[in-house]
Amino acid sequence: MAEIPAEMMTLERGADNEFSDQEKLYRRVPRESFDGDEPSVAAVELPDMSVGRSKYGRPEWLLLSEDYRGWGVIYFLVRDIPPDIEIIQAGIMSFTLEPRHVPLAKNYPHFEVWVFRDGVHICKRNMNLHLLDPDFHLRWRERIVLASHVAIPPQSN
């Protein structure tokens, strides 16, 4: 693994949940999640999709570990996450998406996209993944992939 840049360390910094609509969010993506030169819908996911904030990091930092050799990095903008919008699915379920800065000890830029259904946070830790409607999940993934751009193309080994 390459050395972690000092700027990645959280140290005494807390979460910064102030976002610019233009801020880039970087997502590392395996080669298999690309259709040619473009990311496929497999490149993004819910819930709690992990990305890196451009305000505090660089796209290449997502590839520092040897585990990600050959992977690419895509990005989308904070504005591509529907802000404070209630998305009604199937006429009865209400979903909202929220950007969250979730710094880790050795990864201050770490950021997650959280999903809520009727105000309940859906995540593995809450053991409520069954609340995530598959149609909503697919529509959101398609939307993000269409808004995404390649920051670092995947490389063949």
N, C-alpha and C positions, 0 to 999 in steps of 0.2 A: 504494500500500500504506500502510495506517495505520502509525503509529510503533509499534515493538516495545516493549512495556513492559519496564522495567528488570528486573523480576522474572523475565522469560523468559530472560534471559542466563545462561549456565552459569557464566561467570567461573572461579573456582577450585573450584567444587563438583563432586564426583564423583557417580557413580551411587548411588542409594539403593534397594536391593533389599529393603527392609522395607516390607511392604504390610499395610494393614488390610483385612480382608474387606469392610468397608463403604465402602472408597474407590471413588469414581466414576472411570470411565475414559470419556473423551469421544472420540467419533469423528465427524469431519465427513462429511457425506453429501450427494451431489448430489440435486436435486429428483427426478430420474428414479429414484432408489433408494427412493422412498416410494410406498406404496400408500395414497393418500388422506392421512390424518394419521399413518399408521404406517410405520415403516421396513420395507422388504422384505428378503428374504434377500440381495439384491445390495448391501446396505449394509455387510456385513461380509465378511471374507475371511481366508484363511490362504495362505501362511505370513507370519510377521512383520508382522501387522496393526498399523498405526500408530494410536496413540491418544494422548490427553493426560491426564496424571494430575491429579485434582482437588486432591491434596495440594499441588501446586506451580503450578496454573494454573486458569484460568477457561475455560468453554466458548467464549466469544466470541473468545478468542485464536486458536482454530482457523480463524477466518474473517477474519483481519486482511488477507490478501492479496485484491486485486481479483479474482484467479483464482477465488475461492470466493464471489463475489457471488451471492446467492440460495440458497446451500446451507443445509442445516440441520445441527444437531448432535444426536446421540443419546448416551446413556450407558448403561453397564451397570456392575455392581460387580465388583471383583476376585473375590469369592466365586463369581461366575458362570463363571469359568474353572475347570474341574475341577482342583483342586490335588493334585499328587502322585498322581494316579490313572492307572493304566494302563488304557487303553481298547483292548480287543481288538476288532478289526474282521475280519470274515470268518473268525474262529476262528484266525487265524495272525499277523496284524500287530498289533504293540503300539505304540500312540501315547500320548504324553504332551504336555501343554500346560504352558508355563511363562510366567509374567509376568516381563518384564525392563524395567528402567528403562534407556533408551538415550538419555541426554541429547545434544542437538546444541548447537553453539556458541550459536545464537540461539533455542534451544527446549529449555530445561532440563526442562520437563514431559514431553518425548517418551518414550513407552513403547511397547513392542511385545509382542505375544502370539506366542511362539515355539512351534513344533510339532516334536516329535521322533518318529521311527519307529525302534523298537528301539535307542534311544539316539543316533541320528544326527540332527543338526539339519538340518531341511529348509528350504532357502532358495534364492533366486535366485543368490546369490553362490557357493553350493556346487554350482550347476548340477545339482540333484537333485530338482527339482519333480516328476518322475515317481514319486517315492516317496510322494507325498501321494495316498492313496486317495480317489477322487471321492465315494464313499458316506460316508466318515468326514467329509470336508470339508463336505458338504451337511448332515449331521446336526449338526455343530458350529455351522455358520452358523445353522441353524434355532433351535438352543438359545439362542444369543446374541441373535438377533432377538426371540425370545419374552421374554427377560429385559430387553430394552432399553426405555428411555423416551426421550421427546423432551425435550431441554434447550432447543433453539432450533428452532422449526419453519422449514422452507424458505420462502423468499419468492419471489414472482413478480417478474420484472424490470420 
